[in-house]
Amino acid sequence: MASVSPATDGLAITLRGVRKHYGALHAVDGVDLDVPEGQILGLIGHNGAGKSTLFKMMLGLVAPTAGEIRVAGAPIAGRGARAARRQLGYLPENVVLYDNLDGLETLRFFARLKGASLAQCPQLLERVGLAHAGRRPVREYSKGMRQRLGFAQALLGSPRVLFLDEPTNGLDPQAIRDFYARLRELQAGGVTVVITSHILAELQERVDRLAILASGRLQAVGSVQALRERMQMPLTVRLQLAPEHRAEAASALAQAAGATPEATPDGLVLRCARERKLAVLAAVGALGARVQDVQLIEPSLEDVFFGFSG
């Protein structure tokens, strides 16, 4: 078997000029992207933006029309591609499993396909919280259990790069928390993760960087905060005030922010430019005990997403 060398430039994934055309449809249209080793990258976009096609090309399942893709230190196509793919783990959006096999048999089946050690299988079932169901037929599994079994098969062979497509489908809140805890453990061990999800609030505090796709093109790459700043998205300031103090507070805030606050049932709300933040906070501080509570709210990932892709 050909060996795969670790990336010498510290990059787990490199895309250069990657395109995929289906006749007149440009599903992916000239994507350049670097993903450092040990990073969790969120890949987001509308339906039809090109995420699934890009995933399939990075996995070597679909050949690009043009461009170069290197994953886990090797080209994903051509000589050495088979060895490179053994370094990858993939959880598709819709996990297809054999209902007549039990959980442990399912993992052993996929382990044989991947050339991974069968000894890993019981440990992986325990890792995803399915040790108790390892001998139950998969047809008796709930949607969330199937999703966790799919995650376990993605971890077979101790992959260096994980591709996870809508991985929390069917998981309850506790299972989602546990899932992301497992991802952080994998990241601490040097594993690189590329993850897609339509639940943007779920990704907001859990990825290191985001890549936003629209119409097959990469619109922006960066941390949530960096993308907020790049878009110059305003902050929201909410003040809780007694009615007799609202006029004075509104005047002070308007002067500091250059914008007029709006009244709310319990106080005032103001959208202020990022560069005015310190001036607004100073004005709030000067109001002293008249302010019962203050909230400084950053734009959400959803706001950022629509700013770049809308």
C-alpha positions in Angstrom: 0.0 0.0 0.0 1.3 3.5 -0.9 2.0 5.7 2.1 0.7 9.2 2.7 3.1 11.8 4.1 1.8 14.4 6.5 1.4 17.9 4.9 4.7 19.7 5.3 3.1 23.1 5.0 0.8 22.6 8.0 -2.3 22.4 5.7 -4.7 19.5 5.9 -6.6 20.6 2.8 -5.6 22.7 -0.2 -7.9 23.7 -3.1 -6.6 25.7 -6.0 -8.9 26.8 -8.8 -11.3 24.0 -8.2 -14.2 23.8 -10.7 -17.0 21.3 -11.4 -19.2 22.0 -14.4 -22.2 19.9 -15.5 -22.7 21.3 -18.9 -23.9 24.9 -18.5 -24.2 24.4 -14.7 -21.2 25.6 -12.8 -21.8 23.7 -9.5 -18.3 24.8 -8.2 -16.7 27.7 -9.9 -13.1 28.4 -9.0 -12.6 27.7 -5.3 -9.3 28.4 -3.6 -9.2 27.3 0.1 -6.6 26.3 2.7 -7.6 24.5 5.9 -4.8 24.2 8.5 -4.2 20.9 10.3 -6.3 20.6 13.5 -8.9 23.2 12.5 -12.6 22.9 12.6 -14.0 24.6 9.5 -17.7 25.2 9.0 -18.8 25.1 5.3 -22.1 26.9 4.9 -24.3 28.0 2.0 -27.9 27.9 0.6 -29.2 24.7 -1.0 -27.5 24.5 -4.4 -24.5 26.6 -3.3 -22.1 23.8 -4.2 -21.3 22.4 -0.7 -22.2 18.8 -1.5 -20.3 18.8 -4.8 -17.2 20.3 -3.1 -17.4 17.6 -0.4 -17.6 14.9 -3.0 -14.6 16.3 -4.8 -12.5 16.6 -1.6 -13.4 13.0 -0.8 -12.3 11.8 -4.3 -15.8 10.6 -5.2 -16.2 13.2 -8.0 -13.5 14.4 -10.3 -13.1 18.2 -10.7 -13.5 19.7 -14.1 -10.4 21.8 -13.3 -8.1 22.6 -10.4 -6.1 20.8 -7.8 -7.2 19.3 -4.5 -4.8 18.0 -1.8 -6.1 16.3 1.3 -4.2 14.8 4.1 -0.9 15.5 2.4 -1.6 14.0 -1.0 -3.5 14.7 -4.2 -7.0 13.2 -3.9 -6.8 11.9 -7.4 -4.2 9.9 -9.3 -1.3 7.9 -7.9 -1.5 7.5 -4.1 -5.2 8.6 -4.0 -6.3 5.3 -2.5 -3.9 5.6 0.4 -4.9 9.3 0.9 -8.6 8.3 1.1 -7.8 5.9 3.9 -6.8 9.0 6.0 -10.3 10.4 5.6 -13.6 9.9 7.4 -17.0 10.8 6.0 -20.4 11.1 7.5 -23.0 11.8 4.8 -26.2 13.8 5.4 -28.4 10.7 4.9 -26.8 7.7 6.6 -27.7 4.4 4.8 -27.2 1.3 7.0 -28.2 -2.4 6.7 -31.2 -2.9 8.9 -30.5 -6.7 9.4 -27.1 -6.1 10.9 -26.5 -5.1 14.5 -24.5 -2.1 15.4 -21.2 -4.0 15.9 -21.6 -6.0 12.7 -22.2 -2.7 10.9 -19.0 -1.2 12.1 -17.1 -4.4 11.3 -18.5 -4.4 7.8 -17.3 -0.8 7.2 -14.0 -1.6 8.9 -13.3 -4.4 6.4 -14.2 -2.0 3.5 -11.8 0.6 4.8 -9.0 -1.8 5.8 -9.3 -0.6 9.4 -8.8 -2.8 12.5 -11.8 -4.7 13.7 -10.6 -4.2 17.3 -11.6 -0.6 17.1 -15.3 -1.3 16.6 -16.4 -2.0 20.3 -14.4 1.1 21.4 -16.0 3.3 18.8 -19.5 2.1 19.8 -18.7 3.1 23.4 -17.2 6.4 22.3 -20.5 7.4 20.6 -22.7 6.1 23.4 -23.9 3.0 21.7 -22.1 0.3 23.6 -25.5 -0.8 25.1 -27.0 -1.2 21.7 -24.1 -2.9 19.9 -26.0 -6.2 19.6 -29.3 -4.8 18.6 -30.4 -4.8 15.0 -30.0 -1.5 13.3 -33.7 -1.6 12.3 -34.5 -1.0 16.0 -32.3 2.1 16.1 -33.8 5.6 16.4 -32.8 8.3 13.9 -30.4 9.7 16.5 -28.8 6.3 17.1 -28.3 5.7 13.4 -26.6 9.1 13.2 -24.3 8.2 16.0 -23.5 4.9 14.4 -22.7 6.8 11.2 -20.4 9.0 13.1 -18.7 5.9 14.6 -18.1 4.5 11.0 -16.6 7.9 10.0 -14.0 7.4 12.8 -12.8 4.0 11.7 -9.1 3.9 10.9 -8.4 7.0 13.0 -8.7 9.5 10.1 -6.7 12.6 10.0 -9.4 14.6 8.2 -13.2 14.3 8.9 -15.9 15.4 6.5 -19.3 15.7 8.3 -22.4 16.6 6.4 -25.3 17.7 8.6 -23.9 15.4 11.4 -26.4 16.3 14.1 -29.6 15.4 12.2 -31.9 13.6 14.6 -29.7 14.2 17.7 -31.3 15.6 20.9 -29.7 18.6 22.7 -27.6 16.5 25.0 -26.4 14.3 22.1 -25.4 17.4 20.1 -23.4 18.7 23.1 -21.7 15.3 23.4 -21.0 15.2 19.7 -19.2 18.5 19.7 -17.2 17.5 22.8 -16.0 14.5 20.8 -15.0 16.8 18.0 -12.9 18.9 20.3 -11.2 15.8 21.6 -10.4 14.8 18.1 -9.2 18.3 17.3 -6.9 18.2 20.3 -5.4 15.0 18.7 -4.6 16.9 15.5 -7.7 15.8 13.5 -9.0 18.4 10.9 -12.8 18.7 10.6 -14.9 20.1 7.8 -18.6 20.3 8.8 -21.7 21.5 7.1 -25.0 22.4 8.9 -28.1 24.4 8.1 -28.4 25.1 11.9 -26.2 28.2 11.9 -26.7 28.9 15.6 -25.2 25.5 16.3 -22.0 26.3 14.4 -21.6 29.8 15.7 -19.5 29.1 18.8 -18.2 25.7 17.7 -16.0 26.2 14.6 -12.7 28.0 14.3 -13.4 29.4 10.9 -16.3 29.5 8.4 -16.3 29.3 4.6 -19.4 30.8 2.9 -20.4 29.4 -0.5 -22.9 31.0 -2.9 -23.5 30.0 -6.5 -20.4 27.7 -6.5 -18.1 30.5 -5.4 -16.4 31.1 -2.1 -17.7 34.4 -0.8 -15.7 34.7 2.5 -13.5 32.7 4.9 -12.7 33.6 8.5 -13.8 33.4 12.1 -17.3 34.6 12.9 -15.8 37.7 14.5 -13.6 38.5 11.6 -16.5 38.2 9.2 -18.6 40.5 11.4 -15.9 43.1 11.3 -15.3 42.7 7.5 -19.0 43.3 6.9 -18.9 46.3 9.4 -22.1 44.9 10.9 -23.5 47.1 13.7 -23.9 46.1 17.3 -27.1 46.2 19.2 -27.2 47.8 22.6 -30.2 47.2 24.9 -30.7 49.2 28.1 -33.2 48.5 30.8 -34.3 51.8 32.4 -37.1 53.2 34.6 -39.4 55.4 32.5 -38.3 58.6 34.1 -34.7 58.1 33.0 -35.3 57.1 29.4 -35.3 60.6 27.8 -32.0 61.5 29.4 -30.5 58.1 28.4 -31.8 58.5 24.8 -30.1 61.9 24.4 -26.8 60.6 25.8 -26.8 57.6 23.6 -27.8 59.4 20.4 -24.9 61.8 20.9 -22.4 59.0 21.5 -23.7 56.7 18.7 -24.8 59.2 16.1 -28.1 57.3 15.9 -31.4 57.6 17.7 -32.4 54.9 20.1 -35.8 53.2 19.9 -38.1 52.8 22.9 -38.9 49.3 24.1 -41.3 48.2 26.9 -38.5 48.2 29.5 -36.0 50.7 28.1 -34.1 51.5 24.9 -32.5 49.7 22.0 -29.8 51.1 19.8 -27.9 49.8 16.8 -24.5 51.4 16.7 -21.5 51.2 14.3 -18.6 49.1 15.6 -16.3 52.1 15.8 -18.7 53.8 18.1 -18.9 51.0 20.6 -16.5 52.4 23.2 -18.2 55.8 23.1 -21.6 54.2 23.6 -20.3 52.2 26.5 -18.8 55.3 28.1 -22.2 57.1 27.7 -23.9 54.1 29.3 -21.4 54.1 32.2 -22.0 57.8 32.8 -25.7 57.1 33.4 -24.6 55.1 36.4 -27.4 53.6 38.6 -30.1 54.9 36.2 -29.3 51.8 34.0 -30.8 48.7 35.5 -29.2 46.4 32.9 -27.3 46.5 29.7 -26.8 44.0 26.9 -24.3 44.3 24.0 -25.4 42.0 21.3 -23.1 40.9 18.4 -24.7 40.1 15.0 -25.5 36.4 14.8 -23.9 33.9 12.4 -27.2 34.0 10.5 -26.8 37.8 10.1 -23.3 37.3 8.8 -24.4 34.5 6.4 -27.1 36.6 4.8 -24.8 39.6 4.6 -22.4 37.6 2.4 -24.7 35.3 0.6 -27.8 37.3 0.2 
